């Protein structure tokens, strides 16, 4: 918001300066300064309209409908001012002035029409998120153009087409693209560049930004197209463009092309070498990265930091430590120490991480967060909390490390308590905090708390990125509010496999099997490929819904897609066939499947035997269980289940004999546990064994 205000103030200054210069007898236009008060009035009106654009949305941004109405009204006034402007010039009859008038009209329409795309975005997305930024830029460039317009007078119109396209348009586009990339909206950045290129204008300063967007989206084809474009324009070997080009190849996994561009570059700087070394480490080629590092002549502090971090991320923690010890004293700063701590923590070597952490002369907030996250990843939540309590001055990153770590380790109630305490200390949650809190609500089934968090997101205008939307879908789905889950799901424009799996499993868990199959069909038709978790959810839905043929077809698709079925997938198929009464097929599948059957698979088959009262098959299954595992607690439930099968089949002698075996061996079945919410309190109970 501070940058928006600066641009707004400068824009207003430009507007006022432009109008004052128009009044000047020396530099101003004669038709304005001496004869035509109406033109001056129109110029002042246009300047005022430009200025109120930002004020409208800074004041009314939370009130979306009012902002939209006022914005459209201001836009209408701008267009009227432009039309009146050209009409006044036409009245003078001078051909030069008439040409200038039409050029001014076109210039004003272009300048005033830029908010049309903004308005369209607002109406389409019902969000005013980018409004202050976009319109402050508009006032900035609008005011500056009025300043130049007044200074140059009539001669300006002779240079507008070239200046607007290569100067003002390119600079404005760079601002927009930087903003999109900083917000993670890489597709919007690519779309903006595509629209810009359709005008026939090329500006190489924009290319590195677009290549960065391509790398983030792993769009190697787009990167190659930009390389061809750079070759055509003769800027491929510009050090900035060239570095961005091979960075795209490296991040997309094509290290050979990346190295080829690197070797062909006539000029390289430290950043170029750093990027190439980073490309090797990202792709796990530690050997080539080491060779290139040793060949490097000049090394900066950033070189040491990025190389150590790259080796640590690639699993070369030993080499990373060796480099850390070689860092010159003058270059070993807090960032160097932090990446070493982070490297050990990421690899689960918390003892070594603690050793480096304790030796740090100065600790920053990221080093503390690395220790908290590292202990949480290893499951040592108590150690993580002990480190967190020692942080002298906490910030949002530290809180996020603790909250996400607690949620990931199943300490969901503590995660929500930490979330509330963080807010009580004056910290505003960001996307990471809210995603972790939503995950905790989903695992606890706290729909009301999850809805409160959703309302907070809407009220504070927090951007709905993939983490937030996936968290909302997951929370609503696991809490049983499938209508809201589907609503959030449909809002996601670019769905990843996690999003699809969450929605499909939500339908499957809550018994809406047809909806799960329908959504699975949509996923297959989309660009996203189903993974093993997707198939597991669908197979479970087919088993519980009785969709035998669909289940068998889905199971066959796994092999076609190159996925290997696990014991859990086979367990679903066994359950599917058993529920359908096809016990012989289920038994044969268990015997021939390539993985060793576990208690879950045998238990599903025994459960089917109980439903269909097939004691012969139940006895065969129990014999197989004895072959695959020793007698013990893992088979207790099977013996108890067989006792119930005999009793349900009126084979009381066998039932009594099996019950005697159960009592003599003291077999126990894990008691069932259920919970529900009553007046915001969790009520739980257990089923006793008699």
C-alpha positions as CSV (number, residue, x, y, z in Angstrom):
1,X,0.0,0.0,0.0
2,X,2.9,2.4,0.7
3,X,4.1,2.0,-2.9
4,X,0.6,2.7,-4.1
5,X,0.4,6.0,-2.2
6,X,3.9,7.1,-3.6
7,X,2.8,6.4,-7.1
8,X,-0.5,8.2,-6.5
9,X,1.2,11.3,-5.1
10,X,3.6,11.4,-8.0
11,X,0.7,10.9,-10.4
12,X,-1.2,13.8,-8.9
13,X,1.9,15.9,-9.0
14,X,2.3,15.1,-12.7
15,X,-1.3,16.1,-13.4
16,X,-1.0,19.4,-11.6
17,X,2.4,20.1,-13.2
18,X,1.0,19.4,-16.7
19,X,-2.0,21.7,-16.2
20,X,0.3,24.5,-14.9
21,X,2.6,24.2,-17.9
22,X,-0.4,24.3,-20.2
23,X,-1.1,27.7,-18.7
24,X,2.4,28.9,-19.3
25,X,2.7,31.4,-22.3
26,X,6.2,30.2,-23.0
27,X,5.7,26.4,-23.1
28,X,1.9,26.0,-23.2
29,X,-0.3,25.5,-26.2
30,X,-1.5,28.9,-27.5
31,X,-5.1,27.6,-28.0
32,X,-5.2,26.8,-24.3
33,X,-3.2,29.6,-22.7
34,X,-4.8,32.5,-24.6
35,X,-8.0,31.6,-26.3
36,X,-9.8,28.5,-25.2
37,X,-10.9,28.2,-21.6
38,X,-13.0,25.2,-22.4
39,X,-10.0,23.1,-23.4
40,X,-8.3,24.1,-20.1
41,X,-11.4,23.0,-18.2
42,X,-11.5,19.7,-19.9
43,X,-7.8,19.1,-19.2
44,X,-8.4,19.9,-15.5
45,X,-11.4,17.6,-15.5
46,X,-9.3,14.8,-17.0
47,X,-6.5,15.3,-14.5
48,X,-9.1,15.3,-11.6
49,X,-10.7,12.1,-12.9
50,X,-7.3,10.4,-13.1
51,X,-6.6,11.4,-9.6
52,X,-9.8,10.1,-8.1
53,X,-9.3,6.7,-9.6
54,X,-7.0,5.5,-6.8
55,X,-8.9,7.4,-4.1
56,X,-12.1,5.6,-5.0
57,X,-10.6,2.2,-4.6
58,X,-8.4,2.9,-1.6
59,X,-11.5,4.1,0.2
60,X,-14.1,1.7,-1.1
61,X,-12.0,-1.4,-1.9
62,X,-13.7,-3.5,0.9
63,X,-17.1,-2.5,-0.6
64,X,-16.8,-4.3,-3.9
65,X,-20.1,-3.3,-5.5
66,X,-19.8,0.4,-4.6
67,X,-16.2,0.4,-5.9
68,X,-17.3,-1.1,-9.2
69,X,-20.1,1.5,-9.7
70,X,-17.9,4.5,-8.8
71,X,-15.0,3.2,-11.0
72,X,-17.3,2.8,-14.0
73,X,-18.7,6.2,-13.4
74,X,-15.2,7.7,-13.3
75,X,-14.3,5.9,-16.5
76,X,-17.4,7.3,-18.2
77,X,-16.4,10.8,-17.2
78,X,-13.0,10.2,-18.6
79,X,-14.3,9.1,-22.0
80,X,-16.6,12.1,-22.2
81,X,-13.6,14.4,-21.4
82,X,-11.6,12.7,-24.3
83,X,-14.4,13.2,-26.8
84,X,-14.9,16.8,-25.8
85,X,-11.2,17.3,-26.1
86,X,-11.0,16.3,-29.8
87,X,-14.2,18.3,-30.6
88,X,-12.6,21.5,-29.3
89,X,-9.6,21.0,-31.5
90,X,-11.7,20.3,-34.5
91,X,-13.5,23.6,-34.1
92,X,-10.3,25.5,-34.8
93,X,-10.2,24.2,-38.4
94,X,-6.4,24.1,-38.5
95,X,-5.3,20.8,-40.1
96,X,-2.3,20.5,-37.8
97,X,-4.5,21.1,-34.7
98,X,-7.1,18.7,-36.1
99,X,-4.5,16.0,-36.4
100,X,-3.2,16.8,-33.0
101,X,-6.8,16.6,-31.7
102,X,-7.4,13.2,-33.1
103,X,-4.0,12.0,-31.8
104,X,-4.8,13.4,-28.4
105,X,-8.2,11.6,-28.5
106,X,-6.5,8.3,-29.3
107,X,-3.9,8.9,-26.6
108,X,-6.5,9.7,-24.0
109,X,-8.7,6.7,-25.0
110,X,-5.7,4.4,-24.7
111,X,-4.8,5.9,-21.4
112,X,-8.3,6.0,-20.0
113,X,-9.2,2.5,-21.4
114,X,-6.5,0.8,-19.4
115,X,-8.9,0.5,-16.4
116,X,-11.3,-1.4,-18.6
117,X,-9.3,-4.6,-18.3
118,X,-9.0,-3.9,-14.5
119,X,-12.8,-3.5,-14.3
120,X,-13.3,-6.7,-16.3
121,X,-11.1,-8.5,-13.9
122,X,-13.0,-7.1,-10.9
123,X,-16.4,-8.1,-12.4
124,X,-15.1,-11.6,-13.4
125,X,-13.3,-12.5,-10.2
126,X,-15.3,-10.3,-7.8
127,X,-12.1,-9.2,-6.2
128,X,-10.5,-5.8,-5.9
129,X,-7.1,-7.2,-4.8
130,X,-5.0,-5.6,-7.5
131,X,-7.1,-2.4,-7.8
132,X,-5.1,0.0,-5.7
133,X,-1.8,-1.1,-7.4
134,X,-3.2,-1.0,-10.9
135,X,-4.9,2.3,-10.6
136,X,-2.0,4.0,-8.8
137,X,0.2,2.9,-11.7
138,X,-2.5,4.4,-14.0
139,X,-2.4,7.7,-12.2
140,X,1.4,7.7,-12.1
141,X,1.7,7.2,-15.9
142,X,-1.3,9.4,-16.6
143,X,0.1,12.2,-14.6
144,X,3.6,11.9,-16.0
145,X,2.1,11.9,-19.6
146,X,0.2,15.1,-18.8
147,X,3.5,16.6,-17.5
148,X,5.3,15.7,-20.8
149,X,2.2,16.8,-22.8
150,X,2.3,20.3,-21.3
151,X,6.0,20.5,-21.7
152,X,6.2,19.4,-25.3
153,X,3.0,21.0,-26.6
154,X,1.9,20.1,-30.1
155,X,5.1,18.4,-31.0
156,X,4.3,15.5,-28.6
157,X,1.8,14.1,-31.0
158,X,4.4,13.4,-33.5
159,X,6.2,11.0,-31.2
160,X,3.3,9.4,-29.3
161,X,3.2,6.1,-31.2
162,X,6.9,5.3,-30.7
163,X,7.1,6.7,-27.1
164,X,3.9,5.0,-26.0
165,X,4.9,1.6,-27.3
166,X,8.6,1.4,-26.4
167,X,8.8,3.7,-23.4
168,X,5.6,4.1,-21.4
169,X,4.0,0.8,-22.4
170,X,7.1,-1.3,-21.7
171,X,7.8,0.3,-18.4
172,X,4.1,-0.1,-17.3
173,X,4.2,-3.7,-18.5
174,X,7.3,-4.4,-16.4
175,X,5.6,-3.0,-13.3
176,X,2.5,-5.2,-14.0
177,X,4.6,-8.4,-14.7
178,X,6.8,-7.9,-11.6
179,X,3.6,-7.5,-9.5
180,X,2.1,-10.7,-11.0
181,X,5.2,-12.7,-10.4
182,X,5.6,-11.4,-6.8
183,X,2.0,-12.6,-6.2
184,X,2.6,-16.0,-7.8
185,X,0.3,-15.2,-10.7
186,X,2.7,-16.5,-13.4
187,X,0.1,-17.3,-16.0
188,X,-1.3,-13.7,-15.8
189,X,2.3,-12.4,-16.4
190,X,2.6,-14.6,-19.5
191,X,-0.8,-13.4,-20.7
192,X,0.1,-9.8,-20.3
193,X,3.4,-10.3,-22.3
194,X,1.5,-12.1,-25.0
195,X,-1.0,-9.2,-25.4
196,X,2.0,-6.8,-25.4
197,X,3.8,-8.7,-28.2
198,X,0.7,-8.7,-30.4
199,X,1.2,-5.0,-30.8
200,X,4.5,-5.9,-32.7
201,X,6.7,-4.3,-30.0
202,X,9.7,-6.1,-28.5
203,X,11.6,-5.1,-25.4
204,X,14.4,-7.3,-24.1
205,X,14.2,-6.0,-20.6
206,X,10.9,-7.8,-20.2
207,X,12.2,-11.2,-21.3
208,X,14.1,-12.2,-18.1
209,X,10.8,-11.7,-16.1
210,X,8.8,-13.8,-18.5
211,X,11.5,-16.5,-18.5
212,X,11.2,-16.5,-14.7
213,X,7.5,-17.1,-15.0
214,X,8.2,-20.0,-17.5
215,X,10.6,-21.6,-15.0
216,X,8.1,-21.4,-12.2
217,X,5.5,-23.1,-14.4
218,X,8.0,-25.6,-15.9
219,X,7.0,-24.4,-19.4
220,X,10.1,-25.4,-21.3
221,X,8.4,-25.0,-24.7
222,X,7.6,-21.4,-23.9
223,X,11.3,-21.0,-22.8
224,X,12.5,-22.3,-26.1
225,X,10.1,-20.0,-28.0
226,X,11.5,-17.0,-26.1
227,X,15.0,-18.2,-26.9
228,X,14.2,-18.2,-30.6
229,X,12.7,-14.8,-30.2
230,X,15.8,-13.6,-28.5
231,X,18.0,-15.0,-31.3
232,X,15.9,-13.2,-33.9
233,X,16.2,-10.0,-32.0
234,X,19.9,-10.5,-31.4
235,X,19.8,-10.4,-27.6
236,X,20.3,-14.0,-26.7
237,X,23.9,-13.4,-25.6
238,X,22.9,-10.5,-23.4
239,X,24.2,-11.6,-20.0
240,X,20.9,-11.1,-18.3
241,X,18.8,-12.7,-21.0
242,X,21.3,-15.6,-21.4
243,X,21.4,-16.3,-17.7
244,X,17.6,-16.4,-17.5
245,X,17.4,-18.7,-20.6
246,X,19.6,-21.4,-19.2
247,X,18.0,-21.1,-15.8
248,X,14.7,-22.0,-17.4
249,X,16.3,-25.1,-19.0
250,X,17.9,-26.1,-15.8
251,X,14.7,-25.7,-13.7
252,X,12.8,-27.7,-16.3
253,X,15.4,-30.6,-16.1
254,X,17.1,-30.0,-19.4
255,X,20.7,-29.5,-18.0
256,X,22.4,-30.3,-21.4
257,X,20.7,-27.4,-23.2
258,X,21.3,-25.2,-20.1
259,X,25.0,-25.9,-20.3
260,X,25.1,-25.4,-24.0
261,X,23.7,-21.8,-23.6
262,X,26.1,-21.2,-20.8
263,X,29.1,-22.3,-22.9
264,X,28.0,-20.2,-25.8
265,X,27.7,-17.0,-23.8
266,X,30.6,-14.6,-24.7
267,X,30.2,-12.8,-21.4
268,X,29.6,-14.2,-18.0
269,X,29.4,-12.7,-14.6
270,X,29.2,-14.1,-11.1
271,X,25.4,-14.4,-11.3
272,X,25.8,-16.5,-14.5
273,X,28.1,-18.9,-12.8
274,X,25.9,-19.1,-9.7
275,X,22.9,-19.9,-11.8
276,X,24.7,-22.7,-13.7
277,X,26.0,-24.3,-10.5
278,X,22.5,-24.0,-9.1
279,X,21.1,-25.7,-12.2
280,X,23.3,-28.7,-11.6
281,X,22.5,-29.0,-7.9
282,X,18.7,-28.7,-8.5
283,X,19.0,-31.7,-10.8
284,X,21.2,-33.7,-8.4
285,X,24.3,-33.5,-10.5
286,X,26.7,-32.7,-7.6
287,X,29.8,-33.8,-9.5
288,X,29.4,-31.3,-12.3
289,X,28.4,-28.6,-9.9
290,X,31.6,-29.2,-7.9
291,X,33.8,-29.1,-11.1
292,X,32.2,-25.9,-12.2
293,X,32.5,-24.3,-8.7
294,X,36.3,-25.1,-8.7
295,X,36.6,-23.6,-12.2
296,X,35.0,-20.4,-11.1
297,X,37.4,-17.5,-10.8
298,X,35.6,-14.8,-8.7
299,X,33.3,-15.9,-5.9
300,X,31.0,-13.7,-4.0
301,X,29.3,-14.3,-0.7
302,X,26.1,-15.3,-2.6
303,X,28.1,-17.9,-4.5
304,X,29.1,-19.7,-1.3
305,X,25.6,-19.4,0.1
306,X,23.8,-20.7,-2.9
307,X,26.3,-23.5,-3.5
308,X,26.2,-24.8,0.0
309,X,22.4,-24.6,0.0
310,X,22.3,-26.4,-3.4
311,X,24.5,-29.2,-2.3
312,X,22.6,-29.7,1.0
313,X,19.2,-29.8,-0.9
314,X,20.6,-32.4,-3.3
315,X,21.7,-34.7,-0.5
316,X,25.4,-33.8,-0.6
317,X,25.5,-32.6,3.0
318,X,29.1,-33.7,3.5
319,X,30.3,-31.6,0.5
320,X,28.2,-28.7,1.8
321,X,29.9,-28.9,5.1
322,X,33.3,-29.0,3.5
323,X,32.5,-25.8,1.5
324,X,31.1,-24.2,4.6
325,X,34.5,-24.7,6.3
326,X,36.3,-23.2,3.3
327,X,34.2,-20.0,3.2
328,X,36.6,-17.0,3.7
329,X,36.2,-15.3,7.0
330,X,35.1,-12.0,5.5
331,X,32.3,-13.8,3.5
332,X,31.0,-16.0,6.3
333,X,27.9,-14.0,7.4
334,X,24.7,-15.0,9.2
335,X,23.2,-16.2,5.9
336,X,26.1,-18.7,5.4
337,X,25.6,-20.1,8.9
338,X,21.8,-20.3,8.4
339,X,21.9,-22.3,5.1
340,X,24.2,-24.8,6.9
341,X,21.8,-25.1,9.7
342,X,18.9,-25.4,7.3
343,X,20.8,-28.1,5.3
344,X,21.3,-30.3,8.3
345,X,17.7,-29.8,9.5
346,X,16.3,-30.6,6.1
347,X,18.2,-33.9,6.0
348,X,17.0,-34.8,9.5
349,X,20.5,-34.5,11.1
350,X,19.3,-32.3,14.0
351,X,22.4,-33.1,16.2
352,X,24.7,-31.6,13.6
353,X,22.2,-28.7,13.0
354,X,22.2,-27.9,16.7
355,X,26.0,-28.0,16.8
356,X,26.2,-25.3,14.0
357,X,23.3,-23.4,15.5
358,X,24.9,-23.2,18.9
359,X,28.2,-22.0,17.3
360,X,26.4,-19.1,15.3
361,X,27.8,-15.7,16.4
362,X,24.5,-14.1,15.4
363,X,21.1,-15.8,14.9
364,X,18.4,-14.5,12.6
365,X,14.7,-15.5,12.7
366,X,15.2,-18.0,9.8
367,X,17.8,-20.0,11.7
368,X,15.4,-20.3,14.6
369,X,12.6,-21.4,12.3
370,X,14.9,-24.0,10.7
371,X,15.5,-25.6,14.1
372,X,11.8,-25.6,14.9
373,X,10.8,-27.1,11.5
374,X,13.7,-29.6,11.6
375,X,12.6,-31.0,15.0
376,X,8.9,-31.1,13.8
377,X,9.9,-33.0,10.7
378,X,11.6,-35.6,12.8
379,X,8.6,-35.9,15.0
380,X,10.3,-34.4,18.1
381,X,7.6,-31.8,18.9
382,X,8.7,-31.2,22.5
383,X,12.2,-30.2,21.3
384,X,10.6,-27.9,18.7
385,X,8.5,-26.2,21.3
386,X,11.6,-25.8,23.6
387,X,13.5,-24.1,20.8
388,X,10.5,-21.9,20.0
389,X,10.2,-20.8,23.6
390,X,13.8,-19.6,23.5
391,X,13.3,-17.3,20.5
392,X,14.1,-13.8,21.9
393,X,11.8,-11.9,19.4
394,X,9.4,-13.9,17.4
395,X,8.0,-13.0,14.0
396,X,5.3,-14.5,11.7
397,X,7.8,-17.0,10.1
398,X,8.6,-18.5,13.6
399,X,4.9,-18.9,14.4
400,X,4.2,-20.5,11.0
401,X,7.0,-23.1,11.6
402,X,5.5,-24.1,15.0
403,X,1.9,-24.1,13.9
404,X,2.5,-26.1,10.7
405,X,4.8,-28.5,12.6
406,X,2.2,-29.2,15.2
407,X,-0.5,-29.7,12.6
408,X,1.6,-32.1,10.6
409,X,2.4,-34.2,13.6
410,X,-1.2,-34.6,14.7
411,X,-1.1,-32.1,17.5
412,X,-4.0,-30.2,16.0
413,X,-5.5,-28.8,19.2
414,X,-2.2,-27.4,20.1
415,X,-1.8,-26.0,16.6
416,X,-5.1,-24.1,17.0
417,X,-4.1,-22.9,20.4
418,X,-0.8,-21.5,19.0
419,X,-2.8,-19.9,16.1
420,X,-5.0,-18.1,18.6
421,X,-2.0,-17.1,20.8
422,X,-0.2,-15.7,17.7
423,X,-3.1,-13.5,16.9
424,X,-3.4,-12.3,20.5
425,X,0.2,-11.1,20.3
426,X,-0.7,-8.9,17.4
427,X,0.5,-11.0,14.4
428,X,-1.7,-11.1,11.3
429,X,-1.9,-14.6,9.8
430,X,-0.8,-15.1,6.2
431,X,-1.5,-17.9,3.6
432,X,0.9,-20.4,5.3
433,X,-0.6,-19.8,8.8
434,X,-4.2,-20.2,7.5
435,X,-3.5,-23.3,5.5
436,X,-2.0,-24.9,8.6
437,X,-4.9,-23.9,10.8
438,X,-7.4,-25.2,8.2
439,X,-5.5,-28.5,8.1
440,X,-5.9,-28.8,11.9
441,X,-9.6,-28.0,11.7
442,X,-10.0,-30.7,9.0
443,X,-8.2,-33.4,11.1
444,X,-10.3,-32.5,14.2
445,X,-13.6,-32.2,12.3
446,X,-14.1,-28.6,13.6
447,X,-16.4,-27.2,10.9
448,X,-17.4,-24.1,12.9
449,X,-13.8,-23.1,13.6
450,X,-13.0,-23.8,10.0
451,X,-15.8,-21.5,8.9
452,X,-14.6,-18.8,11.2
453,X,-11.2,-19.0,9.5
454,X,-12.8,-18.8,6.1
455,X,-14.7,-15.7,7.2
456,X,-11.4,-14.2,8.4
457,X,-9.9,-14.8,5.0
458,X,-12.7,-13.1,3.2
459,X,-12.9,-10.2,5.7
460,X,-9.2,-9.4,5.5
461,X,-9.1,-9.8,1.8
462,X,-6.3,-12.5,1.9
463,X,-5.5,-13.8,-1.6
464,X,-7.0,-17.2,-2.3
465,X,-3.9,-19.0,-3.6
466,X,-3.6,-22.8,-4.1
467,X,-2.6,-23.4,-0.4
468,X,-5.7,-21.6,0.9
469,X,-8.2,-23.1,-1.6
470,X,-6.8,-26.6,-1.1
471,X,-7.0,-26.1,2.6
472,X,-10.6,-25.0,2.4
473,X,-11.6,-27.9,0.1
474,X,-9.9,-30.3,2.5
475,X,-11.5,-28.8,5.6
476,X,-15.0,-28.7,4.2
477,X,-14.7,-32.2,2.7
478,X,-13.4,-33.9,5.8
479,X,-16.0,-32.1,8.0
480,X,-18.8,-33.4,5.7
481,X,-19.8,-30.0,4.2
482,X,-19.5,-31.3,0.6
483,X,-21.5,-28.5,-1.0
484,X,-19.0,-25.8,0.3
485,X,-16.1,-28.1,-0.5
486,X,-17.3,-28.4,-4.1
487,X,-17.9,-24.6,-4.3
488,X,-14.3,-24.0,-3.2
489,X,-13.1,-26.7,-5.6
490,X,-14.8,-25.0,-8.6
491,X,-13.1,-21.7,-7.8
492,X,-9.7,-23.2,-8.4
493,X,-8.7,-22.5,-12.0
494,X,-5.5,-24.5,-12.2
495,X,-6.2,-27.7,-10.1
496,X,-3.3,-29.9,-9.1
497,X,-3.5,-33.6,-8.2
498,X,-3.8,-32.8,-4.5
499,X,-6.9,-30.7,-5.1
500,X,-8.6,-33.4,-7.2
501,X,-7.7,-36.1,-4.7
502,X,-9.1,-34.1,-1.8
503,X,-12.4,-33.6,-3.4
504,X,-12.7,-37.2,-4.7
505,X,-11.8,-38.7,-1.4
506,X,-14.3,-36.4,0.3
507,X,-17.1,-37.8,-1.8
508,X,-15.8,-41.3,-1.3
509,X,-15.6,-41.0,2.5
510,X,-19.1,-39.5,2.9
511,X,-20.8,-42.1,0.7
512,X,-21.4,-40.0,-2.4
513,X,-19.9,-42.6,-4.7
514,X,-21.5,-41.5,-8.0
515,X,-20.2,-38.0,-7.5
516,X,-16.7,-39.4,-6.8
517,X,-16.8,-41.4,-10.1
518,X,-18.1,-38.4,-12.0
519,X,-15.3,-36.2,-10.7
520,X,-12.7,-38.9,-11.5
521,X,-13.9,-38.9,-15.1
522,X,-13.5,-35.1,-15.2
523,X,-9.9,-35.5,-13.8
524,X,-9.1,-38.1,-16.5
525,X,-10.4,-35.7,-19.2
526,X,-8.2,-32.9,-17.8
527,X,-4.5,-32.4,-18.1
528,X,-3.9,-33.7,-14.6
529,X,-3.0,-37.4,-14.3
530,X,-4.5,-39.5,-11.5
531,X,-1.9,-40.9,-9.1
532,X,-2.0,-43.9,-6.7
533,X,-3.9,-41.9,-4.1
534,X,-6.6,-41.0,-6.6
535,X,-7.1,-44.7,-7.6
536,X,-7.2,-45.7,-3.9
537,X,-10.1,-43.2,-3.3
538,X,-12.0,-44.4,-6.3
539,X,-11.5,-48.1,-5.5
540,X,-12.7,-47.5,-2.0
541,X,-15.8,-45.6,-3.4
542,X,-16.5,-48.5,-5.7
543,X,-16.2,-51.1,-2.9
544,X,-18.5,-49.3,-0.6
545,X,-21.0,-48.3,-3.3
546,X,-21.2,-51.7,-4.9
547,X,-19.8,-50.6,-8.3
548,X,-18.1,-53.9,-9.2
549,X,-17.5,-53.4,-12.9
550,X,-16.4,-49.8,-12.5
551,X,-14.0,-50.9,-9.8
552,X,-12.4,-53.6,-11.8
553,X,-12.1,-51.2,-14.8
554,X,-10.5,-48.6,-12.6
555,X,-8.0,-51.2,-11.2
556,X,-7.1,-52.2,-14.8
557,X,-6.4,-48.5,-15.6
558,X,-3.6,-48.4,-13.0
559,X,-1.4,-50.8,-15.0
560,X,-2.1,-48.9,-18.3
561,X,-0.9,-45.7,-16.6
562,X,2.2,-47.3,-15.4
563,X,1.2,-47.3,-11.7
564,X,2.0,-50.2,-9.4
565,X,-0.8,-51.4,-7.2
566,X,0.0,-51.5,-3.5
567,X,-1.5,-53.8,-0.8
568,X,-4.0,-51.1,-0.1
569,X,-5.3,-51.1,-3.7
570,X,-5.5,-54.9,-3.6
571,X,-7.3,-54.7,-0.3
572,X,-10.0,-52.4,-1.9
573,X,-10.5,-54.9,-4.7
574,X,-10.7,-57.8,-2.3
575,X,-13.3,-55.9,-0.3
576,X,-15.2,-55.0,-3.6
577,X,-15.4,-58.7,-4.7
578,X,-16.2,-59.9,-1.2
579,X,-19.1,-57.5,-0.7
580,X,-20.4,-58.6,-4.1
581,X,-20.4,-62.3,-3.0
582,X,-17.6,-63.2,-5.4
583,X,-15.5,-64.8,-2.6
584,X,-13.7,-67.3,-4.8
585,X,-12.4,-64.5,-7.1
586,X,-11.3,-62.5,-4.0
587,X,-9.5,-65.5,-2.5
588,X,-7.8,-66.3,-5.8
589,X,-6.7,-62.7,-6.1
590,X,-5.1,-62.8,-2.6
591,X,-3.2,-65.9,-3.6
592,X,-1.8,-64.6,-6.9
593,X,-1.2,-60.9,-6.0
594,X,2.5,-59.9,-6.2
595,X,2.6,-58.4,-2.7
596,X,2.3,-60.2,0.6
597,X,-1.2,-60.0,2.0
598,X,-1.6,-58.3,5.3
599,X,-4.2,-58.4,8.1
600,X,-6.3,-55.8,6.4
601,X,-6.8,-57.8,3.3
602,X,-7.5,-61.0,5.1
603,X,-9.9,-59.1,7.4
604,X,-11.8,-57.8,4.5
605,X,-12.2,-61.3,3.1
606,X,-13.3,-62.7,6.5
607,X,-15.8,-59.8,6.8
608,X,-17.3,-60.8,3.4
609,X,-17.4,-64.5,4.6
610,X,-19.4,-63.3,7.6
611,X,-21.9,-61.3,5.4
612,X,-22.4,-64.3,3.1
613,X,-22.2,-66.9,5.9
614,X,-19.5,-68.9,4.1
615,X,-17.8,-70.8,6.9
616,X,-15.7,-73.0,4.6
617,X,-14.0,-70.0,3.0
618,X,-13.6,-68.4,6.4
619,X,-11.7,-71.5,7.6
620,X,-9.5,-71.5,4.6
621,X,-8.7,-67.9,5.1
622,X,-7.8,-68.4,8.7
623,X,-5.4,-71.2,7.7
624,X,-3.7,-68.9,5.2
625,X,-3.4,-66.2,7.9
626,X,-1.5,-68.7,10.0
627,X,0.9,-69.4,7.2
628,X,1.8,-65.8,6.5
629,X,2.2,-64.7,10.2
630,X,2.9,-66.1,13.6
631,X,0.1,-66.4,16.1
632,X,-0.3,-63.2,18.2
633,X,-2.2,-60.1,18.7
634,X,-2.2,-59.3,15.0
635,X,-4.6,-62.2,14.5
636,X,-6.8,-61.7,17.5
637,X,-9.5,-59.9,15.5
638,X,-9.6,-62.8,12.9
639,X,-10.3,-65.4,15.6
640,X,-13.0,-63.2,17.1
641,X,-14.5,-62.7,13.7
642,X,-14.5,-66.4,12.9
643,X,-16.3,-67.0,16.2
644,X,-19.1,-64.6,15.1
645,X,-19.3,-66.3,11.7
646,X,-19.9,-69.7,13.3
647,X,-22.5,-68.2,15.6
648,X,-24.3,-66.5,12.7
649,X,-24.3,-69.8,10.8
650,X,-25.8,-71.6,13.8
651,X,-22.7,-73.8,14.1
652,X,-22.7,-73.4,17.8
653,X,-20.2,-76.2,18.6
654,X,-17.5,-74.6,16.4
655,X,-18.4,-71.2,17.8
656,X,-18.0,-72.4,21.4
657,X,-14.7,-74.1,20.5
658,X,-13.3,-71.0,18.9
659,X,-14.5,-68.9,21.8
660,X,-12.6,-71.2,24.2
661,X,-9.4,-70.7,22.1
662,X,-9.9,-67.0,22.2
663,X,-10.3,-67.0,26.0
664,X,-7.4,-69.4,26.6
665,X,-5.1,-67.3,24.5
666,X,-6.5,-64.0,25.8
667,X,-7.1,-62.6,22.4
668,X,-8.3,-59.0,22.4
669,X,-10.0,-56.9,19.8
670,X,-9.2,-53.2,19.7
671,X,-12.3,-51.4,21.1
672,X,-14.2,-49.0,18.8
673,X,-13.9,-45.3,19.5
674,X,-16.2,-42.6,18.4
675,X,-16.5,-38.8,19.0
676,X,-19.0,-36.1,18.2
677,X,-19.3,-32.3,18.9
678,X,-22.0,-31.1,21.3
679,X,-22.2,-27.4,22.2
680,X,-18.6,-26.9,20.9
681,X,-17.4,-29.7,23.2
682,X,-16.0,-32.9,21.9
683,X,-17.8,-35.9,23.3
684,X,-16.2,-39.4,22.9
685,X,-17.0,-42.9,24.0
686,X,-15.6,-46.4,23.5
687,X,-17.3,-49.7,22.9
688,X,-16.5,-52.3,25.6
689,X,-15.6,-55.9,24.9
690,X,-17.7,-58.6,26.6
